[in-house]
Amino acid sequence: MISNQVLQNTLEGLKEISRTEFCIVDTEGKVLASTFSDFSIQQGDVQAFVESQADSQLVKGFQYFKVCDDYQLEYILVAHGDDEDTYMVGKLAAFQIQNLIVAYKERFDKDSFIKNLLLDNLLLVDIYNRAKKLHIDADVRRVVMILEMQQEKDHSYIENVKSLFSGKSKDFITAVDERSVIIVKELEDNEGYPEMDKLANTILDTLGLNKDGETHIAYGTIVSELKEVSRSYKEARMALDVGKIFFGEKDVIAYSSLGIGRLIYQLPIPLCKMFIKEIFGNKSPDDFDEETLVTIDKFFENSLNVSETSRQLYIHRNTLVYRLDKLQKSTGLDLRVFEDAITFKIALMVVRYMKYMETLEY
């Protein structure tokens, strides 16, 4: 459960304080961490101590101590010396390592709990019972953020994200797949969506992943109960997918800002095909030439303003009107009429959604 490196660091710290040499072995006598330079454990001595009823024992000038986890023997701590001071220091060291076991076990249990909470693997009664045992507040404001990378992440990404939240023990950083880091963020009363947007950009900037076009952060809505955290996670997942379809230029995507894209994303493909056929007949927006598509995008960008659109396209107003008339003849939709413009805009979004879904099938 505890890495050998953590055990080694702990022993070196204890040695620096007490000036006593320490060694930790498992129940079979294998050395896991040690400050001794030339000390070798006698497996027979370890085995005899393991089988004894004693919690500590003096063996050939070394103090042996048992370190347990819920009454299950986990490690043997060996301290060099046979006097009372060594015994006292050894007992303190064994107590410290036992506390480490408890802390790491609780950390592991919390991580497991958060993962199951995000994936909806817990009954409502289990959520609150386990949260109470793990000292996790149930009625505080939280939001789920997902950092997604195109390439498979390495362990350093999780550790780097954790370092950004160091000292904030009420935030949880975990992962449920190979490409995502999940942040369950606890919010102060004065924190809202603007602060989440700033935090998301800070994470990308700090990790050096901003503007690489392959990394995105999405977050769900702010929830006030622990049982709602899974909903915020699902919303963040949807925001990532919808963002890829309709907001590919954005690095940070909020579920609350998805607009009509969120509705289109939930439509069945057969219904989408039927809608497109009703609007364009046997044609498709893909059939439009580049000039027409640029004109349409710029017209929507300028809120259907003919004068401003023609100015930005560096064309005469009459030229723009001619293009819009030509589009009306081929589709039956006049983009200068608000209702037709809305229909056309939705149709373009539906086509983009269908294309995205086709890429997932291959």
C-alpha positions in Angstrom: 0.0 0.0 0.0 2.8 2.4 1.0 5.6 2.7 -1.6 9.1 1.6 -0.6 10.3 5.1 -1.4 7.9 6.7 1.1 9.1 4.2 3.7 12.7 5.0 2.9 12.1 8.8 3.2 10.4 8.2 6.5 13.3 6.1 7.9 15.8 8.7 6.8 13.8 11.5 8.5 13.6 9.4 11.7 17.3 8.7 11.6 18.1 12.4 11.2 16.1 13.2 14.3 17.0 10.3 16.5 20.5 9.3 15.1 19.3 5.7 15.2 19.6 3.3 12.3 16.4 1.7 11.1 15.3 -1.0 8.8 11.8 -2.2 7.6 11.2 -5.7 6.4 8.1 -7.6 5.4 6.9 -10.7 7.2 9.2 -12.9 5.1 12.3 -11.0 5.9 12.6 -9.1 2.7 14.2 -5.6 3.2 11.8 -2.8 2.0 13.7 0.2 3.3 16.8 0.7 5.4 19.3 3.3 6.6 21.9 0.7 7.4 24.9 0.6 5.1 26.0 -3.0 5.7 23.3 -4.7 7.8 21.8 -8.0 6.7 18.6 -9.4 8.3 18.6 -13.0 9.4 15.4 -14.4 8.1 15.3 -17.0 10.9 15.3 -14.1 13.5 12.5 -12.4 11.6 10.4 -15.6 11.3 10.8 -16.4 15.0 9.7 -12.8 15.9 6.7 -13.0 13.5 5.5 -16.3 15.1 6.0 -15.0 18.7 3.3 -13.3 20.7 5.5 -10.3 21.5 5.0 -6.8 20.0 8.7 -6.0 20.5 11.8 -8.0 21.2 15.5 -7.5 21.6 17.4 -9.8 19.2 21.3 -9.8 19.0 21.6 -6.1 19.8 18.7 -5.0 17.6 15.2 -4.0 18.7 12.4 -5.6 16.7 8.9 -4.0 16.6 5.7 -5.2 14.9 3.7 -2.7 12.8 0.1 -3.8 12.3 -2.8 -2.7 10.1 -6.1 -3.5 11.8 -4.4 -6.2 13.9 -2.9 -7.7 10.7 0.9 -7.8 10.8 2.2 -5.6 8.0 5.9 -4.8 8.6 8.7 -5.5 11.0 10.7 -2.4 12.1 14.3 -3.0 13.3 16.2 -0.4 15.3 19.9 -0.6 16.0 20.6 -0.6 19.8 19.8 -2.5 22.9 19.2 0.3 25.5 16.0 2.0 26.8 16.5 5.0 24.5 16.5 2.8 21.4 13.5 1.0 22.6 11.6 4.3 23.1 12.7 5.7 19.7 11.7 2.4 18.1 8.3 2.5 19.6 7.8 6.0 18.4 9.0 5.1 14.9 6.7 2.1 14.8 3.8 4.3 15.8 4.7 6.8 13.1 4.7 4.1 10.4 1.4 2.7 11.6 -0.1 6.1 11.3 1.3 6.3 7.7 -0.5 3.0 6.9 -3.8 4.5 8.2 -3.4 7.7 6.3 -2.6 5.9 3.0 -5.4 3.5 3.5 -7.8 6.3 4.1 -6.5 8.1 1.0 -6.9 4.9 -1.1 -10.5 4.4 0.3 -11.4 8.0 -0.5 -10.1 7.7 -4.1 -12.1 4.5 -4.5 -15.2 6.1 -3.0 -14.9 9.1 -5.3 -14.5 6.9 -8.4 -17.6 4.9 -7.5 -19.5 8.0 -6.8 -18.6 9.5 -10.2 -19.6 6.3 -12.0 -22.9 5.9 -10.1 -21.9 2.6 -8.6 -23.2 3.4 -5.1 -26.6 3.2 -3.5 -27.9 6.5 -1.9 -27.6 5.1 1.6 -24.0 3.9 0.9 -23.0 7.3 -0.3 -23.8 9.0 3.0 -22.7 6.2 5.2 -19.3 5.9 3.6 -18.8 9.7 3.3 -19.4 9.9 7.1 -16.8 7.2 7.8 -14.3 8.9 5.4 -14.9 12.4 6.9 -16.2 13.8 3.6 -18.8 16.6 3.9 -22.1 15.7 2.2 -23.7 19.2 2.0 -21.2 21.5 0.4 -21.0 23.1 -3.1 -18.9 21.1 -5.6 -18.2 20.9 -9.3 -16.6 18.3 -11.5 -13.9 19.2 -14.0 -12.3 16.9 -16.5 -8.9 17.5 -18.1 -8.8 15.4 -21.3 -5.7 14.8 -23.5 -5.6 13.2 -26.9 -2.6 11.0 -26.0 -2.6 8.6 -23.1 -1.6 10.5 -20.0 1.3 9.5 -17.8 1.3 9.5 -14.0 3.0 12.8 -13.9 -0.1 14.6 -15.1 -2.1 13.5 -12.2 0.7 14.4 -9.8 1.1 17.8 -11.4 -2.6 18.6 -11.1 -2.5 17.4 -7.5 0.3 19.8 -6.8 -1.9 22.7 -7.9 -4.3 21.7 -5.2 -1.8 21.0 -2.5 -3.1 22.0 0.9 -6.7 21.7 -0.3 -7.6 18.4 1.3 -11.2 18.7 0.5 -10.6 18.6 -3.3 -10.2 15.2 -5.0 -8.1 14.4 -8.1 -8.5 11.0 -9.7 -8.9 9.2 -13.0 -11.3 6.6 -14.4 -9.7 6.1 -17.9 -6.4 6.5 -19.7 -6.8 10.1 -21.1 -8.6 12.0 -18.4 -7.8 13.6 -15.0 -10.9 14.3 -13.0 -11.1 17.1 -10.4 -13.9 17.2 -7.8 -13.6 20.8 -6.6 -15.2 22.1 -3.4 -16.3 25.7 -3.7 -16.5 28.6 -1.4 -19.8 30.5 -1.1 -18.4 33.3 -3.2 -17.1 31.0 -6.0 -19.1 30.5 -9.2 -18.7 29.7 -12.9 -16.4 32.7 -13.6 -13.9 31.4 -11.0 -14.2 27.9 -12.5 -13.3 29.3 -15.9 -10.2 31.1 -14.5 -9.2 27.9 -12.6 -9.5 25.8 -15.8 -7.3 28.2 -17.7 -4.8 28.4 -14.9 -4.5 24.6 -14.9 -3.8 24.6 -18.7 -1.3 27.4 -18.4 0.5 25.8 -15.4 0.8 22.4 -17.1 1.9 24.1 -20.4 -1.0 22.5 -22.2 -2.8 25.7 -23.3 -3.4 26.3 -27.0 -2.0 22.9 -28.1 -5.4 22.1 -29.7 -5.5 18.6 -28.2 -6.2 19.3 -24.5 -9.5 20.5 -23.2 -11.1 21.1 -19.8 -14.8 20.8 -19.3 -16.9 21.2 -16.2 -20.5 20.5 -15.2 -22.9 22.5 -13.2 -22.3 23.4 -9.5 -24.1 21.0 -7.2 -24.8 21.3 -3.5 -25.2 17.7 -2.4 -22.7 14.8 -2.6 -25.2 12.6 -4.4 -25.3 15.1 -7.3 -21.6 14.9 -8.0 -22.2 12.1 -10.5 -24.5 14.4 -12.4 -21.9 17.1 -12.6 -19.5 14.5 -13.9 -21.9 13.3 -16.6 -22.4 16.9 -17.6 -18.7 17.6 -17.9 -18.4 14.4 -20.1 -21.1 15.7 -22.4 -19.5 19.2 -22.5 -16.3 17.6 -23.7 -18.1 15.8 -26.6 -20.4 18.7 -27.5 -17.4 21.0 -27.4 -15.5 18.9 -29.9 -18.4 19.1 -32.3 -19.5 22.7 -32.1 -16.7 24.6 -30.2 -13.5 23.0 -31.4 -11.6 26.2 -31.0 -12.3 26.4 -27.2 -9.9 25.0 -24.6 -12.4 25.4 -21.8 -16.0 24.3 -22.1 -18.7 24.8 -19.6 -21.8 22.6 -19.6 -24.0 25.7 -18.9 -22.7 27.4 -22.1 -23.5 24.5 -24.6 -26.8 26.0 -25.7 -28.7 24.3 -28.5 -25.7 22.0 -29.1 -26.6 20.1 -26.0 -30.1 19.3 -27.4 -28.8 18.3 -30.8 -26.2 16.0 -29.2 -29.0 14.0 -27.7 -31.0 13.5 -31.0 -31.1 10.0 -32.6 -29.3 9.9 -36.0 -32.4 8.7 -38.0 -34.3 11.7 -36.8 -31.4 14.0 -37.8 -31.3 12.5 -41.3 -35.0 13.0 -41.6 -34.7 16.7 -40.6 -31.9 17.4 -43.0 -33.8 15.7 -45.9 -36.8 17.9 -45.1 -34.7 21.1 -45.2 -32.3 20.4 -48.1 -34.1 17.6 -50.0 -31.4 15.5 -51.7 -28.8 18.2 -51.2 -26.4 18.7 -48.3 -24.6 21.7 -46.9 -21.4 19.9 -48.0 -22.5 20.7 -51.6 -22.2 24.4 -51.1 -19.0 26.0 -52.4 -16.4 27.6 -50.1 -17.6 31.1 -51.0 -21.2 30.4 -50.0 -20.1 28.8 -46.7 -17.9 31.7 -45.8 -20.7 34.1 -46.6 -23.2 32.1 -44.4 -20.8 32.0 -41.5 -20.0 35.7 -41.6 -23.7 36.6 -42.0 -24.6 34.7 -38.8 -21.5 36.1 -37.1 -22.9 39.6 -37.7 -26.4 38.8 -36.5 -27.9 38.9 -40.0 -26.7 42.4 -40.7 -26.3 42.8 -44.5 -24.3 46.0 -44.4 -21.8 44.8 -41.8 -21.4 41.5 -43.4 -20.7 42.9 -46.8 -18.1 45.3 -45.3 -16.2 42.5 -43.5 -16.3 40.4 -46.7 -15.0 43.3 -48.7 -17.9 42.9 -51.2 -20.6 45.3 -52.5 -23.9 45.1 -50.6 -25.7 44.0 -53.9 -23.2 41.1 -54.3 -24.1 39.8 -50.8 -27.8 40.2 -51.6 -27.3 38.2 -54.8 -25.6 35.4 -52.9 -28.4 35.3 -50.4 -31.0 35.2 -53.2 -29.1 32.4 -54.9 -29.1 30.4 -51.6 -32.8 31.0 -51.1 -33.6 29.6 -54.6 -31.6 26.4 -53.9 -32.8 25.8 -50.4 -36.1 27.7 -50.0 -34.7 29.5 -47.0 -34.1 33.2 -46.9 -31.4 33.9 -44.3 -32.6 37.5 -43.9 -35.8 36.2 -42.3 -35.1 35.3 -38.7 -37.1 32.0 -38.7 -35.4 30.7 -41.8 -32.0 31.8 -40.5 -32.6 29.8 -37.2 -33.7 26.7 -39.2 -30.6 26.9 -41.4 -28.3 27.4 -38.5 -29.7 24.4 -36.7 -29.5 22.3 -39.9 -25.8 23.2 -40.2 -25.2 22.1 -36.6 -27.1 18.8 -37.1 -24.9 18.0 -40.1 -21.8 18.7 -38.1 -23.1 16.4 -35.3 -23.9 13.6 -37.8 -20.4 13.9 -39.3 -18.9 13.6 -35.8 -20.9 10.5 -35.0 -19.8 8.9 -38.3 -16.1 9.3 -37.3 -16.8 7.4 -34.0 -18.2 4.4 -36.0 -14.9 3.9 -37.8 
